[in-house]
Amino acid sequence: MGVNYLRVSVTDRCNLRCVYCHPLCGCDYLERKEILRLEEIHRIVRLFAKCGVRKVRLTGGEPLVRRNIVHLVRKIAGIKEIEDISLTTNGVLLESAAEELKAAGLHRVNISVDSAERKSFKEITGFDFLPKVTNGIRKAIEARLSPVKINSVLIRGINVSQILPLARMSIHLPVAVRFIEYCPTSKYTRPASDYVPTGEVRGIIENEFGLLSEVASGDTDGPALCSRIKGAAGTIGFISGRSSTFCQSCNRIRLTSDGRIKPCLHSSRYYCIKGPVRGGASDVELLELIRGILCEKHAYTRH
């Protein structure tokens, strides 16, 4: 499978302090000068599009805290080869931005929600923002940023109790609630052994709601296995990055906010593209760099 999906981190900053990502003790943000400028991001995306990328996902940190993010969406939407633009957000700022993002060319959103109860949400994220996030979900649905996906990272001892409340969201709302096996992201976060296997999560849901029916995965579902509670408006998804692997089918590559290209999220290997971009490299030179990285990615996924 060729690489056609580019994940772009537009900032390392965030307005939450989730226990599995950026807890309060670990806020070592990059200096502003180290972050790619919007015009640099647009140029790199445009060059990736010439090499076969057709889908772009904007991430962070929290992408909606990045100034002029709507302008970036509009610029990427203007790249003729790009067919799909999505965004992963915590939803805190989504209510006021959803319609403008849609008008700029954004197709869909993934919203990170690790608890459906305010007390638990505050314990996980550090802030009592669940009402804001709930409003953002509804606004995204109204703006037709479809499909709206709810991403829930489960950590033993933190939010296993939220499996059923989160699954219940898929009954009443036309959203895809996706349970993601936890993987540590920094030295400040919980150990890898705290992940909750997909099989356990599915068992808890089926004990409450009955057997889930399988749903054909759409083109935008990626590694998620999709199911549905009987009679539900939405779906349930499972992303099993710990208990299984998708390396051979991976079609994604990542651009970090400080200008590193990572062929694999879980690898320490990366290539710096910010240096050549700021050093005056031509498009031809940058394309040569990008094509070499894509060839390496292709060789890795074949084994």
ChimeraX attribute file (.defattr): number of C-alpha atoms within 10 A of each C-alpha:
attribute: neighborCount
match mode: 1-to-1
recipient: residues
	/A:1	10
	/A:2	15
	/A:3	21
	/A:4	19
	/A:5	22
	/A:6	22
	/A:7	23
	/A:8	23
	/A:9	25
	/A:10	28
	/A:11	25
	/A:12	23
	/A:13	19
	/A:14	19
	/A:15	16
	/A:16	21
	/A:17	19
	/A:18	19
	/A:19	19
	/A:20	21
	/A:21	20
	/A:22	24
	/A:23	18
	/A:24	13
	/A:25	10
	/A:26	14
	/A:27	14
	/A:28	9
	/A:29	12
	/A:30	13
	/A:31	9
	/A:32	11
	/A:33	8
	/A:34	11
	/A:35	19
	/A:36	23
	/A:37	17
	/A:38	18
	/A:39	11
	/A:40	16
	/A:41	23
	/A:42	18
	/A:43	17
	/A:44	21
	/A:45	24
	/A:46	20
	/A:47	19
	/A:48	24
	/A:49	22
	/A:50	16
	/A:51	17
	/A:52	16
	/A:53	23
	/A:54	20
	/A:55	20
	/A:56	27
	/A:57	19
	/A:58	25
	/A:59	22
	/A:60	22
	/A:61	23
	/A:62	23
	/A:63	22
	/A:64	26
	/A:65	18
	/A:66	17
	/A:67	12
	/A:68	10
	/A:69	18
	/A:70	20
	/A:71	15
	/A:72	21
	/A:73	23
	/A:74	17
	/A:75	19
	/A:76	25
	/A:77	19
	/A:78	14
	/A:79	17
	/A:80	11
	/A:81	17
	/A:82	21
	/A:83	14
	/A:84	18
	/A:85	22
	/A:86	22
	/A:87	24
	/A:88	23
	/A:89	26
	/A:90	28
	/A:91	27
	/A:92	23
	/A:93	18
	/A:94	24
	/A:95	18
	/A:96	13
	/A:97	17
	/A:98	26
	/A:99	17
	/A:100	14
	/A:101	23
	/A:102	19
	/A:103	13
	/A:104	19
	/A:105	21
	/A:106	26
	/A:107	20
	/A:108	25
	/A:109	27
	/A:110	26
	/A:111	24
	/A:112	19
	/A:113	24
	/A:114	27
	/A:115	26
	/A:116	21
	/A:117	14
	/A:118	14
	/A:119	12
	/A:120	18
	/A:121	20
	/A:122	17
	/A:123	16
	/A:124	21
	/A:125	24
	/A:126	16
	/A:127	15
	/A:128	17
	/A:129	16
	/A:130	23
	/A:131	14
	/A:132	15
	/A:133	21
	/A:134	18
	/A:135	17
	/A:136	23
	/A:137	28
	/A:138	18
	/A:139	18
	/A:140	27
	/A:141	19
	/A:142	12
	/A:143	19
	/A:144	17
	/A:145	23
	/A:146	17
	/A:147	19
	/A:148	22
	/A:149	26
	/A:150	28
	/A:151	23
	/A:152	25
	/A:153	22
	/A:154	26
	/A:155	23
	/A:156	14
	/A:157	10
	/A:158	16
	/A:159	19
	/A:160	17
	/A:161	15
	/A:162	18
	/A:163	20
	/A:164	17
	/A:165	13
	/A:166	23
	/A:167	25
	/A:168	19
	/A:169	20
	/A:170	23
	/A:171	20
	/A:172	12
	/A:173	17
	/A:174	18
	/A:175	23
	/A:176	25
	/A:177	30
	/A:178	27
	/A:179	27
	/A:180	24
	/A:181	23
	/A:182	24
	/A:183	21
	/A:184	15
	/A:185	14
	/A:186	13
	/A:187	10
	/A:188	16
	/A:189	17
	/A:190	19
	/A:191	15
	/A:192	14
	/A:193	12
	/A:194	16
	/A:195	21
	/A:196	23
	/A:197	22
	/A:198	21
	/A:199	11
	/A:200	9
	/A:201	18
	/A:202	18
	/A:203	14
	/A:204	16
	/A:205	20
	/A:206	13
	/A:207	9
	/A:208	9
	/A:209	14
	/A:210	12
	/A:211	15
	/A:212	17
	/A:213	12
	/A:214	14
	/A:215	13
	/A:216	9
	/A:217	14
	/A:218	9
	/A:219	6
	/A:220	12
	/A:221	16
	/A:222	14
	/A:223	16
	/A:224	18
	/A:225	17
	/A:226	21
	/A:227	22
	/A:228	21
	/A:229	21
	/A:230	14
	/A:231	9
	/A:232	16
	/A:233	15
	/A:234	23
	/A:235	25
	/A:236	30
	/A:237	27
	/A:238	22
	/A:239	25
	/A:240	20
	/A:241	17
	/A:242	16
	/A:243	12
	/A:244	11
	/A:245	12
	/A:246	13
	/A:247	14
	/A:248	13
	/A:249	14
	/A:250	22
	/A:251	19
	/A:252	22
	/A:253	21
	/A:254	20
	/A:255	26
	/A:256	23
	/A:257	23
	/A:258	21
	/A:259	26
	/A:260	18
	/A:261	23
	/A:262	21
	/A:263	25
	/A:264	17
	/A:265	13
	/A:266	9
	/A:267	8
	/A:268	8
	/A:269	11
	/A:270	17
	/A:271	15
	/A:272	15
	/A:273	22
	/A:274	22
	/A:275	12
	/A:276	14
	/A:277	18
	/A:278	10
	/A:279	9
	/A:280	10
	/A:281	14
	/A:282	11
	/A:283	14
	/A:284	10
	/A:285	12
	/A:286	18
	/A:287	17
	/A:288	12
	/A:289	15
	/A:290	20
	/A:291	16
	/A:292	12
	/A:293	18
	/A:294	20
	/A:295	13
	/A:296	12
	/A:297	20
	/A:298	18
	/A:299	11
	/A:300	14
	/A:301	16
	/A:302	11
	/A:303	7
